[in-house]
Amino acid sequence: MRLYDWAQVIRSKNAGPFTLTIDLVFADQAQMERVLTADSFTPARIAGLYGVDATSVRIVPFPAIRTIKVTMPRPDGSSGAPDDRDVYGCQQHFPLADLEVDPGSGQPERV
C-alpha cells in the first residue's frame, strides 16, 4: 500500500524560505505506528525521493494528534527562486504520498 492509502491527510507547505514540511495525519494511532516502523519510511528513503541529503530529513511523530511531520530542505532551493515552480510548497507531498509502505514491526527510525 502507498502512504497515500495509510494517511487520512497528507499536505505540504513551506516552513520558512529554505525548508519544506510534510504533515501526515492518521485516523488512528495504530496506523501511525505501522508507518513509523515500516522499513521503507526512513530518512534515507525520503531523501532519495526528494534529492536531498538523508541527514537533513527529520521525522517527528506527534502521537497526541496522530500526526507525523517530515521536514527537509526545499529540493529546489529557496521559495521564490527563479526556478521555483511551487512558491508555497503545497504541491511537494506527492513523491512521499506515493511511497510504498509495508507495515513494519521494528523500531521507528527517527532522526
Backbone as CSV, one residue per row, in Angstrom:
resi,resn,N_x,N_y,N_z,CA_x,CA_y,CA_z,C_x,C_y,C_z
1,MET,0.839,-1.177,0.000,0.000,0.000,0.000,0.888,1.246,0.000
2,ARG,0.389,2.276,-0.635,1.121,3.541,-0.653,0.801,4.335,0.613
3,LEU,1.692,5.236,0.951,1.457,6.085,2.116,0.126,6.816,1.985
4,TYR,-0.218,7.158,0.754,-1.499,7.812,0.475,-2.673,6.981,0.997
5,ASP,-2.533,5.652,0.976,-3.600,4.770,1.451,-3.647,4.683,2.975
6,TRP,-2.550,4.952,3.634,-2.475,4.861,5.091,-2.920,6.143,5.779
7,ALA,-2.478,7.276,5.269,-2.740,8.554,5.936,-4.098,9.123,5.529
8,GLN,-4.756,9.742,6.474,-6.041,10.377,6.209,-5.833,11.714,5.503
9,VAL,-4.764,12.425,5.881,-4.418,13.711,5.280,-2.920,13.733,5.021
10,ILE,-2.519,14.189,3.846,-1.116,14.433,3.525,-1.057,15.812,2.889
11,ARG,-0.254,16.694,3.500,-0.150,18.046,2.946,1.273,18.551,3.143
12,SER,1.667,19.435,2.260,2.999,20.027,2.365,2.885,21.541,2.347
13,LYS,3.916,22.163,2.919,3.966,23.621,2.928,5.378,24.049,3.281
14,ASN,5.662,25.301,3.047,6.949,25.844,3.431,7.015,25.974,4.946
15,ALA,8.213,25.766,5.467,8.489,26.036,6.878,9.658,27.018,6.891
16,GLY,9.441,28.137,6.253,10.495,29.116,6.031,10.907,29.079,4.570
17,PRO,11.780,29.961,4.147,12.122,30.041,2.724,12.967,28.880,2.208
18,PHE,13.618,28.129,3.096,14.521,27.067,2.654,14.108,25.681,3.111
19,THR,13.005,25.570,3.840,12.603,24.296,4.425,11.180,23.932,4.015
20,LEU,10.991,22.652,3.771,9.695,22.100,3.396,9.234,21.191,4.528
21,THR,7.948,21.202,4.831,7.403,20.290,5.823,6.204,19.556,5.215
22,ILE,6.114,18.292,5.542,5.004,17.452,5.067,4.327,16.869,6.298
23,ASP,3.031,17.083,6.401,2.247,16.572,7.523,1.483,15.335,7.071
24,LEU,1.566,14.296,7.894,0.832,13.054,7.656,-0.088,12.864,8.859
25,VAL,-1.391,12.879,8.621,-2.368,12.754,9.699,-3.081,11.415,9.525
26,PHE,-3.175,10.664,10.617,-3.733,9.313,10.564,-5.040,9.217,11.331
27,ALA,-5.880,8.280,10.925,-7.181,8.084,11.570,-7.027,7.501,12.963
28,ASP,-5.981,6.684,13.161,-5.778,6.113,14.496,-4.289,5.899,14.767
29,GLN,-3.987,5.700,16.027,-2.611,5.548,16.482,-1.938,4.327,15.875
30,ALA,-2.673,3.242,15.717,-2.092,2.009,15.178,-1.576,2.211,13.752
31,GLN,-2.328,2.910,12.918,-1.867,3.176,11.553,-0.607,4.019,11.564
32,MET,-0.573,5.024,12.414,0.604,5.872,12.504,1.834,5.056,12.913
33,GLU,1.696,4.196,13.905,2.816,3.370,14.360,3.276,2.392,13.279
34,ARG,2.343,1.847,12.506,2.723,0.935,11.422,3.570,1.651,10.382
35,VAL,3.223,2.885,10.077,4.017,3.654,9.118,5.379,3.987,9.715
36,LEU,5.411,4.416,10.962,6.680,4.768,11.606,7.658,3.605,11.653
37,THR,7.148,2.385,11.756,8.029,1.219,11.843,8.260,0.528,10.503
38,ALA,7.680,1.066,9.443,7.851,0.455,8.115,9.302,0.582,7.648
39,ASP,9.798,-0.468,7.027,11.171,-0.467,6.528,11.417,0.619,5.496
40,SER,10.400,1.000,4.758,10.578,1.992,3.692,10.421,3.433,4.162
41,PHE,9.942,3.649,5.374,9.714,5.002,5.873,10.920,5.436,6.701
42,THR,11.981,5.817,6.005,13.229,6.201,6.654,13.714,7.527,6.081
43,PRO,14.554,8.222,6.818,15.130,9.456,6.268,15.867,9.217,4.949
44,ALA,16.583,8.110,4.846,17.326,7.825,3.614,16.389,7.639,2.426
45,ARG,15.323,6.914,2.626,14.373,6.666,1.527,13.664,7.957,1.120
46,ILE,13.270,8.752,2.102,12.603,10.023,1.811,13.567,10.972,1.108
47,ALA,14.809,11.010,1.565,15.822,11.858,0.924,16.001,11.484,-0.544
48,GLY,15.970,10.197,-0.848,16.088,9.755,-2.235,14.938,10.229,-3.104
49,LEU,13.750,10.293,-2.534,12.584,10.764,-3.289,12.701,12.238,-3.660
50,TYR,13.377,13.009,-2.807,13.426,14.458,-2.984,14.789,14.985,-3.420
51,GLY,15.777,14.111,-3.486,17.095,14.543,-3.920,17.797,15.439,-2.906
52,VAL,17.601,15.146,-1.626,18.272,15.905,-0.570,19.124,14.945,0.252
53,ASP,19.974,15.469,1.095,20.837,14.659,1.941,20.016,14.006,3.054
54,ALA,20.239,12.723,3.283,19.464,11.987,4.283,19.627,12.551,5.687
55,THR,20.782,13.131,5.986,20.988,13.679,7.332,20.156,14.936,7.578
56,SER,19.591,15.497,6.522,18.787,16.711,6.679,17.286,16.421,6.781
57,VAL,16.899,15.162,6.652,15.480,14.781,6.738,15.145,14.453,8.185
58,ARG,14.108,15.066,8.693,13.655,14.832,10.064,12.258,14.211,10.042
59,ILE,12.084,13.169,10.830,10.779,12.530,11.005,10.399,12.722,12.465
60,VAL,9.326,13.480,12.695,8.929,13.819,14.062,7.474,13.396,14.275
61,PRO,7.244,12.389,15.105,5.869,11.984,15.395,5.256,12.830,16.512
62,PHE,3.966,13.085,16.376,3.183,13.771,17.404,2.012,12.854,17.750
63,PRO,2.232,11.870,18.626,1.202,10.867,18.918,-0.119,11.440,19.408
64,ALA,-0.082,12.515,20.182,-1.323,13.073,20.743,-2.311,13.505,19.663
65,ILE,-1.789,13.860,18.488,-2.677,14.280,17.392,-2.558,13.351,16.178
66,ARG,-1.981,12.153,16.382,-1.858,11.118,15.337,-1.242,11.689,14.058
67,THR,-0.163,12.423,14.207,0.463,13.116,13.083,1.966,12.852,13.064
68,ILE,2.503,12.733,11.869,3.944,12.664,11.657,4.305,13.871,10.805
69,LYS,5.330,14.594,11.232,5.822,15.732,10.463,7.182,15.338,9.902
70,VAL,7.343,15.511,8.595,8.612,15.265,7.921,9.132,16.612,7.433
71,THR,10.338,16.973,7.826,10.918,18.231,7.365,12.231,17.957,6.651
72,MET,12.536,18.823,5.694,13.758,18.693,4.893,14.006,20.009,4.184
73,PRO,15.203,20.187,3.641,15.446,21.381,2.826,14.574,21.337,1.574
74,ARG,14.174,22.491,1.088,13.429,22.522,-0.178,14.319,21.949,-1.276
75,PRO,13.817,21.022,-2.069,14.634,20.377,-3.101,15.185,21.341,-4.156
76,ASP,14.473,22.426,-4.424,14.898,23.357,-5.478,15.446,24.661,-4.921
77,GLY,15.956,24.644,-3.708,16.496,25.871,-3.130,15.443,26.639,-2.368
78,SER,15.497,27.940,-2.466,14.589,28.755,-1.656,13.260,29.003,-2.355
79,SER,12.260,29.281,-1.544,10.949,29.656,-2.062,11.066,30.985,-2.794
80,GLY,10.556,31.036,-3.995,10.592,32.257,-4.779,11.830,32.417,-5.636
81,ALA,12.708,31.410,-5.634,13.886,31.455,-6.504,13.432,31.430,-7.965
82,PRO,14.258,31.898,-8.894,13.835,31.971,-10.298,13.302,30.653,-10.878
83,ASP,13.833,29.504,-10.439,13.367,28.230,-10.990,12.299,27.557,-10.116
84,ASP,11.814,28.244,-9.085,10.810,27.684,-8.185,9.454,27.633,-8.881
85,ARG,8.851,26.430,-8.900,7.543,26.261,-9.530,6.428,26.070,-8.514
86,ASP,6.775,26.111,-7.216,5.780,25.916,-6.170,6.155,26.810,-4.978
87,VAL,5.871,28.096,-5.100,6.307,29.095,-4.126,5.846,28.745,-2.708
88,TYR,4.667,28.195,-2.550,4.128,27.891,-1.229,4.481,26.496,-0.726
89,GLY,5.072,25.658,-1.567,5.430,24.308,-1.160,4.246,23.377,-1.020
90,CYS,3.091,23.769,-1.548,1.864,22.997,-1.325,1.693,21.809,-2.273
91,GLN,2.585,21.648,-3.226,2.461,20.533,-4.172,3.584,19.513,-3.994
92,GLN,4.336,19.624,-2.908,5.537,18.809,-2.736,5.308,17.482,-2.023
93,HIS,4.104,17.186,-1.617,3.847,15.951,-0.889,3.678,14.728,-1.782
94,PHE,3.530,14.927,-3.077,3.221,13.803,-3.964,4.263,12.690,-3.981
95,PRO,5.577,12.970,-4.050,6.531,11.850,-4.032,6.421,11.006,-2.758
96,LEU,6.262,11.654,-1.621,6.146,10.908,-0.373,4.818,10.159,-0.314
97,ALA,3.750,10.763,-0.764,2.434,10.112,-0.738,2.427,8.826,-1.562
98,ASP,3.259,8.763,-2.590,3.315,7.600,-3.473,4.264,6.509,-2.967
99,LEU,4.920,6.736,-1.834,5.860,5.766,-1.277,5.136,4.485,-0.887
100,GLU,5.655,3.363,-1.335,5.100,2.061,-0.929,5.478,1.807,0.522
101,VAL,4.488,1.526,1.345,4.720,1.297,2.766,4.180,-0.071,3.136
102,ASP,5.084,-0.955,3.491,4.689,-2.243,4.039,4.855,-2.130,5.538
103,PRO,3.796,-2.351,6.294,3.876,-2.157,7.741,5.034,-2.935,8.336
104,GLY,5.807,-2.257,9.128,6.958,-2.879,9.769,6.612,-3.374,11.156
105,SER,7.582,-3.991,11.762,7.391,-4.471,13.125,8.560,-4.072,14.018
106,GLY,9.503,-3.312,13.458,10.670,-2.908,14.222,10.464,-1.582,14.910
107,GLN,11.566,-0.985,15.307,11.533,0.319,15.960,11.530,1.423,14.908
108,PRO,10.841,2.512,15.149,10.843,3.625,14.197,12.247,4.184,14.036
109,GLU,12.602,4.544,12.809,13.871,5.199,12.548,13.600,6.678,12.477
110,ARG,14.026,7.387,13.487,13.792,8.826,13.551,15.132,9.526,13.582
111,VAL,15.168,10.698,13.045,16.388,11.499,13.074,16.068,12.834,13.692
